[in-house]
Amino acid sequence: MGFQGLARLLPELERAGHLKRISQEIDPNLEMAEIQRRAYLAGAPALLFENVIGSDFPALGNLYGTLERCHFMFRKTIDRVKKAVSAKADPPALVKEALRTAWKQPLQWLGMPLTGIHALPKKISPSRAPVLACKTTLDRLPQIKSWPMDGGPFVTLPQVFSRDPNNPSLMKANLGMYRVQIAGNEYALDEVGIHYQIHRGIGIHHTEALKRGEPLKVSIFVGGNPADSFAAVMPLPEGLSELMFAGMLGGNRFRYAEVDGHIVSADADFCIVGTISGETKPEGPFGDHLGYYSLVHPFPVMKVDAVYHRKDAIWPFTVVGRPPQEDTSFGKMIHEITVPMVPVSLPGVQALHAVDAAGVHPLLLVLGSERYVPYEERKPQEILTQANAVLGFNQCSLAKYLFIAASNDDPNLDIDDIPAFMKHLLERVDWRRDLHFQTSTTIDTLDYSGTGLNQGSKLVIAAAGKPVRNLTDTVPEKLTLPGDWTDPHMALPGIMTVSAPKFETYDTEPRRMEDWIAALAADGLEGVAVITVVDDSAFAAKTLNNWLWNTFTLSNPSHDVYGLGASIQFKHWSCQGPLVIDARLKPHNAPPLLEDEAVTARVDAMCDPGNCLHGIF
């Protein structure tokens, strides 16, 4: 396999029907992003924009747009990578499996040593690195702006490379996907903004460089082997570097060169090199993967020393927004590859599901094991220990709501079947006992439901044992709502949405919510476990994804969770039920993403018969 540069990949994609070329001039200001979003939702091929207005380079969108295409690109390596990750999880089991099946499938196991070789990065001379063939400037790169309020154009598939100043070994380096703003705001022509969030490896390297009083050398790779971008988002087990993973998945050793102290990816299409120090500048806004804008905040500025590119360079890009979007494919493949690592890294935990439709970090579903006291009636005990372990594990620490159920109660429970998981949990949860809050803690940088940037709360809901309620899938006949709550709908069994007046401030809303809840008639709520208070109850209940997105992106547990019959005993908050979640849009929330109507109309016209997009969607 070993695609060295995107131009080498395109013929294979085209032969397999995975690529369409668009020769008409396309504006990178909003038009390309609008086309990309439609392409993803339609399951369309990858799109090569051959004439990008204002740029010297073609751009490639929707490359990872379908799981089928991802499997096609990595068809020769994916199974061996899964085995390598399994070996990291349980080497004896992998050896045993190899011995058991090698005589039946010798070729399957013969490839494993080659995978090991591909994992080793390879240093080459700068004169042999295709990426160093040419130079350009930031303003000649495709200036792709995705959403109307974005602060400027961004690199949306960057591979940001940094090394620990105290230990510059490549095996200790970090390759991450942190968005990069290449123009706009206060940036000079040789500056870019690097938006790295909390719990990211580059942050540790930056901290160490500042301690040493020196700038941190940073390289931004764009393009190259499609495995390289995937490696940049991969949450890897301890001891397995992103460069090793890129080589294994890419079917070729990761080749690099060193120029003026900067590491460059030899086979990337582009490489932007420079340094970051202690200087920050306003970065953003940016339409992000939660479906809202991340707002303007100070982030590190990178002083750009050079922008290199190969002769046949192609600029890959993606668009994020309310899920699902193209990055959903990354999540699905990550789940595929890392499944064996979960029970090894988190004893007792059988499966994790970061819910894409809820924005990933706002909602994490967990399937655990309850084994502490098998001689007593089952209740949440061990799964609470497991929940704490999950919240201390890698990026799972950014989860805002964590719902955990004991698999003992239903060995066939599928964590990927969200309605079934929610029904199982809500049938068993005891609101007097099973709510566990963490207040004044950290949450995802991109989540604006909290009290400030990176600041918010968490809620663990744990359920184990026999069902304690029967859930209804229809609005109860005897339901009596307070006068300001209207239009009840059932989103899922046991989950009701109601519309309420516009949220005002936290100075007034808690008392108003308490008054509304006090007016509820408990005897009319049989079978209702959760009430979600929203701006538009019909919208929130219309689809599962609407309810997940509305509920978990717009609520902060410590501030927005209420309940009928609420009380505090020895610092434990509980309620009789149902639980009430205020998921209305608040004044401090970031605005949701909306397309530009004029751009939408232009792209509509491009889809008409005889025009460049006709038949693609």
SEFIVO-680968 format. One line per field, with one value per residue (C-alpha): residue number from 1; residue in one letter; x, y negated, z. Coordinates in steps of 0.1 Angstrom, whole numbers. Layout:
residues N
n = NUM,...
res = A,...
u = X,...
v = Y,...
w = Z,...
end
This chain:
residues 617
n = 1,2,3,4,5,6,7,8,9,10,11,12,13,14,15,16,17,18,19,20,21,22,23,24,25,26,27,28,29,30,31,32,33,34,35,36,37,38,39,40,41,42,43,44,45,46,47,48,49,50,51,52,53,54,55,56,57,58,59,60,61,62,63,64,65,66,67,68,69,70,71,72,73,74,75,76,77,78,79,80,81,82,83,84,85,86,87,88,89,90,91,92,93,94,95,96,97,98,99,100,101,102,103,104,105,106,107,108,109,110,111,112,113,114,115,116,117,118,119,120,121,122,123,124,125,126,127,128,129,130,131,132,133,134,135,136,137,138,139,140,141,142,143,144,145,146,147,148,149,150,151,152,153,154,155,156,157,158,159,160,161,162,163,164,165,166,167,168,169,170,171,172,173,174,175,176,177,178,179,180,181,182,183,184,185,186,187,188,189,190,191,192,193,194,195,196,197,198,199,200,201,202,203,204,205,206,207,208,209,210,211,212,213,214,215,216,217,218,219,220,221,222,223,224,225,226,227,228,229,230,231,232,233,234,235,236,237,238,239,240,241,242,243,244,245,246,247,248,249,250,251,252,253,254,255,256,257,258,259,260,261,262,263,264,265,266,267,268,269,270,271,272,273,274,275,276,277,278,279,280,281,282,283,284,285,286,287,288,289,290,291,292,293,294,295,296,297,298,299,300,301,302,303,304,305,306,307,308,309,310,311,312,313,314,315,316,317,318,319,320,321,322,323,324,325,326,327,328,329,330,331,332,333,334,335,336,337,338,339,340,341,342,343,344,345,346,347,348,349,350,351,352,353,354,355,356,357,358,359,360,361,362,363,364,365,366,367,368,369,370,371,372,373,374,375,376,377,378,379,380,381,382,383,384,385,386,387,388,389,390,391,392,393,394,395,396,397,398,399,400,401,402,403,404,405,406,407,408,409,410,411,412,413,414,415,416,417,418,419,420,421,422,423,424,425,426,427,428,429,430,431,432,433,434,435,436,437,438,439,440,441,442,443,444,445,446,447,448,449,450,451,452,453,454,455,456,457,458,459,460,461,462,463,464,465,466,467,468,469,470,471,472,473,474,475,476,477,478,479,480,481,482,483,484,485,486,487,488,489,490,491,492,493,494,495,496,497,498,499,500,501,502,503,504,505,506,507,508,509,510,511,512,513,514,515,516,517,518,519,520,521,522,523,524,525,526,527,528,529,530,531,532,533,534,535,536,537,538,539,540,541,542,543,544,545,546,547,548,549,550,551,552,553,554,555,556,557,558,559,560,561,562,563,564,565,566,567,568,569,570,571,572,573,574,575,576,577,578,579,580,581,582,583,584,585,586,587,588,589,590,591,592,593,594,595,596,597,598,599,600,601,602,603,604,605,606,607,608,609,610,611,612,613,614,615,616,617
res = M,G,F,Q,G,L,A,R,L,L,P,E,L,E,R,A,G,H,L,K,R,I,S,Q,E,I,D,P,N,L,E,M,A,E,I,Q,R,R,A,Y,L,A,G,A,P,A,L,L,F,E,N,V,I,G,S,D,F,P,A,L,G,N,L,Y,G,T,L,E,R,C,H,F,M,F,R,K,T,I,D,R,V,K,K,A,V,S,A,K,A,D,P,P,A,L,V,K,E,A,L,R,T,A,W,K,Q,P,L,Q,W,L,G,M,P,L,T,G,I,H,A,L,P,K,K,I,S,P,S,R,A,P,V,L,A,C,K,T,T,L,D,R,L,P,Q,I,K,S,W,P,M,D,G,G,P,F,V,T,L,P,Q,V,F,S,R,D,P,N,N,P,S,L,M,K,A,N,L,G,M,Y,R,V,Q,I,A,G,N,E,Y,A,L,D,E,V,G,I,H,Y,Q,I,H,R,G,I,G,I,H,H,T,E,A,L,K,R,G,E,P,L,K,V,S,I,F,V,G,G,N,P,A,D,S,F,A,A,V,M,P,L,P,E,G,L,S,E,L,M,F,A,G,M,L,G,G,N,R,F,R,Y,A,E,V,D,G,H,I,V,S,A,D,A,D,F,C,I,V,G,T,I,S,G,E,T,K,P,E,G,P,F,G,D,H,L,G,Y,Y,S,L,V,H,P,F,P,V,M,K,V,D,A,V,Y,H,R,K,D,A,I,W,P,F,T,V,V,G,R,P,P,Q,E,D,T,S,F,G,K,M,I,H,E,I,T,V,P,M,V,P,V,S,L,P,G,V,Q,A,L,H,A,V,D,A,A,G,V,H,P,L,L,L,V,L,G,S,E,R,Y,V,P,Y,E,E,R,K,P,Q,E,I,L,T,Q,A,N,A,V,L,G,F,N,Q,C,S,L,A,K,Y,L,F,I,A,A,S,N,D,D,P,N,L,D,I,D,D,I,P,A,F,M,K,H,L,L,E,R,V,D,W,R,R,D,L,H,F,Q,T,S,T,T,I,D,T,L,D,Y,S,G,T,G,L,N,Q,G,S,K,L,V,I,A,A,A,G,K,P,V,R,N,L,T,D,T,V,P,E,K,L,T,L,P,G,D,W,T,D,P,H,M,A,L,P,G,I,M,T,V,S,A,P,K,F,E,T,Y,D,T,E,P,R,R,M,E,D,W,I,A,A,L,A,A,D,G,L,E,G,V,A,V,I,T,V,V,D,D,S,A,F,A,A,K,T,L,N,N,W,L,W,N,T,F,T,L,S,N,P,S,H,D,V,Y,G,L,G,A,S,I,Q,F,K,H,W,S,C,Q,G,P,L,V,I,D,A,R,L,K,P,H,N,A,P,P,L,L,E,D,E,A,V,T,A,R,V,D,A,M,C,D,P,G,N,C,L,H,G,I,F
u = 0,21,6,33,14,-23,-16,-5,-38,-62,-59,-69,-98,-110,-108,-129,-155,-145,-135,-152,-133,-148,-131,-153,-139,-151,-149,-132,-152,-182,-190,-165,-177,-214,-206,-186,-214,-238,-214,-209,-247,-253,-225,-209,-174,-143,-143,-112,-117,-93,-97,-98,-103,-73,-51,-23,-34,-63,-82,-96,-128,-148,-118,-129,-166,-177,-166,-165,-139,-118,-118,-108,-79,-66,-77,-42,-33,-64,-66,-29,-32,-62,-40,-11,-35,-48,-12,-8,-39,-31,1,-2,-37,-24,5,-20,-43,-14,-3,-38,-46,-12,-15,-49,-41,-3,-4,-25,3,33,24,28,66,62,37,63,89,64,60,96,99,127,150,160,181,163,173,152,121,94,77,108,108,89,80,49,33,3,-19,-15,-29,-67,-83,-112,-138,-165,-192,-203,-191,-157,-128,-109,-97,-85,-65,-90,-70,-37,-12,5,39,59,87,93,122,136,133,133,130,105,90,80,68,32,12,-22,-50,-54,-71,-49,-61,-40,-55,-79,-81,-47,-25,4,12,37,16,-10,-30,-29,-60,-49,-74,-68,-55,-33,3,14,4,29,57,48,49,83,97,84,101,134,129,129,104,89,95,63,56,22,19,-10,-19,5,-5,-42,-32,-12,-43,-60,-30,-33,-67,-61,-62,-33,-24,6,39,26,34,13,42,44,7,8,34,15,-19,-2,17,49,75,68,96,109,137,152,156,170,159,124,110,92,70,89,58,33,18,25,46,44,72,77,79,55,65,44,26,-11,-36,-73,-83,-118,-147,-149,-179,-171,-181,-206,-228,-220,-193,-163,-158,-128,-102,-64,-44,-7,7,31,57,60,96,86,58,70,51,57,54,21,6,-31,-47,-70,-98,-129,-158,-171,-204,-234,-228,-228,-201,-171,-152,-179,-159,-128,-148,-162,-128,-113,-140,-132,-95,-95,-123,-98,-80,-110,-112,-74,-70,-101,-106,-143,-153,-165,-174,-173,-194,-187,-219,-212,-247,-243,-209,-187,-175,-209,-222,-203,-221,-203,-210,-194,-195,-210,-192,-185,-211,-228,-246,-266,-292,-273,-269,-242,-210,-182,-195,-190,-153,-152,-169,-142,-115,-131,-131,-94,-87,-72,-98,-127,-118,-136,-169,-197,-225,-214,-242,-230,-249,-240,-238,-248,-284,-285,-255,-269,-271,-255,-239,-242,-280,-286,-324,-320,-292,-312,-343,-323,-307,-338,-358,-333,-319,-329,-329,-326,-292,-277,-268,-231,-220,-186,-189,-164,-143,-129,-149,-142,-128,-154,-184,-199,-226,-204,-193,-163,-137,-128,-150,-182,-194,-200,-227,-224,-256,-251,-277,-276,-302,-338,-361,-379,-402,-421,-414,-441,-437,-468,-475,-494,-531,-533,-503,-507,-481,-475,-489,-456,-447,-464,-464,-452,-437,-421,-385,-378,-396,-395,-381,-404,-397,-416,-413,-407,-403,-369,-342,-333,-304,-292,-303,-339,-342,-335,-364,-386,-377,-384,-418,-426,-415,-435,-466,-462,-486,-466,-494,-495,-459,-460,-435,-417,-381,-366,-382,-361,-371,-362,-370,-388,-401,-413,-378,-361,-384,-385,-354,-330,-302,-321,-328,-292,-278,-302,-300,-263,-247,-269,-269,-244,-252,-245,-267,-293,-303,-334,-359,-393,-389,-353,-334,-298,-288,-252,-241,-258,-283,-312,-348,-379,-381,-385,-352,-355,-328,-330,-316,-328,-303,-287,-273,-237,-240,-223,-246,-256,-243,-264,-256,-255,-287,-270,-243,-269,-287,-255,-248,-284,-278,-246,-267,-290,-288,-258,-239,-208,-225,-254,-256,-230,-255
v = 0,-29,-59,-86,-118,-121,-123,-86,-77,-93,-68,-39,-59,-68,-32,-20,-47,-66,-99,-126,-155,-190,-212,-243,-271,-268,-295,-282,-309,-288,-271,-242,-235,-235,-210,-189,-187,-176,-151,-135,-133,-117,-91,-106,-99,-120,-152,-167,-205,-211,-249,-266,-303,-323,-292,-274,-240,-216,-206,-172,-168,-139,-116,-98,-104,-67,-38,-18,-42,-41,-3,-5,-27,-6,28,43,32,28,64,65,32,47,77,54,34,68,78,47,56,93,106,142,144,132,157,185,175,174,209,222,207,203,236,226,190,187,155,138,142,138,101,94,90,66,46,44,31,5,-8,-21,-57,-61,-92,-102,-130,-163,-160,-128,-143,-151,-176,-199,-202,-236,-265,-287,-312,-309,-332,-308,-278,-272,-297,-274,-290,-266,-287,-323,-335,-318,-341,-332,-302,-271,-240,-213,-181,-192,-168,-189,-175,-185,-170,-170,-195,-173,-141,-148,-111,-105,-77,-103,-129,-139,-140,-156,-172,-207,-232,-258,-293,-306,-341,-367,-383,-398,-373,-387,-371,-347,-337,-310,-302,-268,-258,-230,-220,-207,-171,-173,-162,-194,-213,-193,-200,-237,-239,-223,-246,-277,-264,-262,-297,-286,-285,-251,-240,-228,-213,-211,-182,-183,-154,-125,-90,-90,-70,-99,-121,-91,-86,-122,-116,-81,-76,-51,-28,-38,-32,-32,-65,-81,-78,-41,-37,-58,-35,-3,-16,-33,-2,-21,-33,-70,-88,-120,-145,-172,-208,-236,-216,-210,-175,-173,-144,-135,-123,-149,-171,-203,-211,-243,-248,-274,-280,-289,-308,-324,-348,-344,-361,-359,-327,-319,-319,-285,-263,-232,-196,-201,-220,-255,-281,-279,-316,-339,-331,-336,-307,-302,-319,-300,-321,-305,-299,-281,-265,-235,-214,-186,-192,-174,-187,-183,-201,-178,-193,-184,-203,-199,-209,-193,-156,-134,-149,-134,-130,-104,-80,-86,-77,-45,-33,-42,-22,7,7,0,23,50,24,13,43,43,6,4,36,46,22,41,13,-25,-46,-83,-94,-111,-126,-143,-159,-130,-143,-156,-120,-87,-54,-26,11,24,53,55,83,69,87,114,128,96,79,61,23,-1,5,18,-1,-33,-24,-17,-51,-69,-49,-59,-96,-93,-76,-96,-118,-101,-125,-152,-133,-155,-130,-93,-67,-33,-1,34,60,87,75,82,100,92,54,36,4,-9,-5,-38,-35,0,-11,-42,-20,5,-22,-42,-11,-5,-38,-50,-88,-87,-69,-67,-103,-113,-149,-164,-202,-229,-207,-206,-198,-199,-232,-233,-229,-262,-248,-253,-283,-293,-280,-244,-248,-229,-199,-161,-137,-100,-80,-44,-16,20,45,53,28,4,-12,-5,-32,-47,-56,-78,-111,-101,-107,-122,-145,-180,-205,-239,-267,-277,-242,-232,-207,-175,-148,-114,-113,-78,-54,-72,-104,-134,-168,-200,-235,-263,-301,-315,-311,-344,-342,-319,-346,-338,-305,-281,-294,-295,-258,-248,-265,-247,-213,-219,-223,-189,-162,-131,-107,-118,-109,-71,-57,-90,-89,-121,-154,-175,-212,-227,-257,-235,-202,-189,-194,-177,-147,-143,-121,-104,-125,-157,-147,-137,-169,-193,-177,-171,-200,-226,-215,-217,-191,-212,-241,-224,-192,-193,-167,-162,-158,-170,-170,-170,-146,-146,-164,-139,-154,-132,-133,-112,-115,-122,-138,-172,-186,-222,-221,-255,-278,-300,-335,-323,-294,-297,-303,-272,-268,-280,-280,-312,-313,-329,-302,-275,-288,-289,-253,-243,-258,-238,-206,-214,-193,-203,-218,-205,-188,-172,-135,-135,-139
w = 0,13,-4,-3,-10,-18,-56,-54,-38,-63,-91,-68,-54,-89,-103,-73,-78,-46,-63,-84,-99,-100,-126,-122,-101,-65,-38,-6,13,25,-9,-6,30,19,-8,16,41,14,1,35,42,8,12,-19,-32,-22,-41,-58,-63,-92,-93,-60,-63,-49,-44,-64,-51,-57,-25,-16,5,19,18,50,43,44,65,33,18,50,49,12,18,47,34,33,69,91,102,111,130,150,159,169,192,205,212,232,251,256,240,253,238,204,204,213,185,160,170,168,133,116,98,84,75,73,52,78,104,80,77,114,113,84,105,132,107,94,129,130,117,92,89,54,40,33,-3,-6,11,-15,8,7,-31,-31,-10,-8,16,38,17,-13,5,0,23,34,56,67,86,82,116,114,122,91,71,90,84,94,88,104,119,145,156,187,208,245,250,278,258,220,210,182,203,229,204,199,167,173,153,167,144,129,119,90,85,100,135,145,127,106,72,89,119,126,157,172,192,214,241,276,280,249,245,228,260,281,256,255,293,294,267,287,318,298,285,249,220,211,176,159,125,109,84,59,36,29,36,47,77,90,96,112,135,147,162,175,213,216,244,265,248,212,195,168,143,149,144,112,98,107,93,63,52,50,76,85,67,82,77,98,86,108,139,126,119,86,73,41,23,35,8,29,60,79,104,131,168,196,227,254,231,225,201,197,178,165,162,146,138,158,161,189,164,178,174,197,205,204,231,233,220,212,181,159,141,107,94,61,42,22,-3,-27,-65,-69,-36,-28,1,21,43,62,78,113,126,143,142,122,100,83,116,126,104,125,156,141,130,164,181,157,165,202,214,227,248,269,294,297,304,326,346,348,320,290,265,261,237,234,217,185,181,215,205,218,251,265,268,275,279,297,302,334,358,392,412,447,468,446,477,481,459,431,434,420,438,416,386,406,410,373,365,385,366,333,343,349,316,287,269,288,315,295,297,311,316,322,322,334,336,349,322,348,345,307,292,257,262,232,242,206,207,224,228,243,266,278,284,304,326,332,342,370,381,416,417,455,453,418,410,416,408,404,406,396,375,339,308,271,259,231,254,264,287,318,339,317,293,303,334,343,361,356,365,368,366,376,374,385,398,390,372,395,370,338,312,290,253,253,271,303,301,336,331,346,336,351,329,314,303,270,241,258,236,242,228,240,264,298,283,278,263,272,259,283,281,271,297,314,339,366,391,384,366,395,415,384,376,412,411,378,392,424,403,387,398,407,401,364,358,360,335,330,343,327,316,293,293,260,237,211,224,190,176,205,204,166,164,188,175,181,217,223,208,225,259,264,246,263,300,328,354,385,372,350,367,389,401,416,454,454,487,500,527,540,508,485,461,452,440,440,402,375,368,351,328,317,281,269,251,277,271,277,253,219,189,169,133,105,68,47,26,-4,-5,-1,-31,-52,-43,-51,-86,-90,-85,-113,-145,-166,-137,-119,-90,-108,-100,-72,-44
end
